[in-house]
Amino acid sequence: MNALNRRHALLGWLVWSVFKGYLRQRARSARPALVPSVDLAERRANRPALALAFALVAGVATFVALRLRDAADAGA
């Protein structure tokens, strides 16, 4: 039974290693060029990043407002 487990572990490691290499190759081929071919002045804003930043600011503002309100209630 021990040899069977080692064989399956070796096979799993081998498949995983080959798959990681395949994924790295795909990631390298999908990576954009270092020099953008699009004029930087015409690029659009990154909407997901802007939405994330807005949500972060709103969350921090809400957290601070609730902390201040709770502190005022405890002091009164």
N, C-alpha and C positions, 0 to 999 in steps of 0.2 A: 504494500500500500504506500510505503514511503517513496519508493521510486516513481510511482504514478503521480503523487503530489508534486514531486520535483519536476517531472516532465511537464505537467500542466503549468507549473509556475514558470518554467523556462519558455514554454510556448507563449504564455500570456505576456511575459516580458518582451519576447521577440516581436510579437504582433504590436505591442504598445510602442516599442522603439521605432518600428517601421512606420507606424501611423503618425508618430510625432514628426519624423522626418518629412513625411508627405505634407503634413500641415504646415511645417516651416517653409517648405518649398512653395506652397500655395500663398502663404503670407508674403513671402519675398516677391512673388510675381504680382501680387495685388497692391504692393506698396507704391505710393505715388512717387514720381520722379523728384529728385532733389531740387531741380529748377522748375518752378511752376510754368506751365505753358499758357496759363490764363493771366491776363493783366490783373494785378493786385487791386487796382482801383475799381474794377468791375465785379469783384467777388462779393457774394451775398453774405449776410451775417449767419453765423452758426446758430440756428434757432434752438436746437436742443440745449446747447450750452447756455444760451440766454434764459431759457425757461428754467433750467437748473439753478442759475444764479438768482433769478427772481424768487424761486421757491425757497432758496436758502435764506435770502434776506427777509422774506415774509416769515419764515419759521423762527429765525433769531429774534425778529421784532415781537412776535407773539410770545415767545418764551420770556423775553425781558419784561414785556408788559404784564404778563401773569405773575412773574416774580415780584415786580414792584407793587402790584395790587395786593398780593398776599402779604408782603411786608407791611404795607399800610394798614391792612386789616388786623394784623397781629399787634401792631403798635398802638392801635386805637382802643 
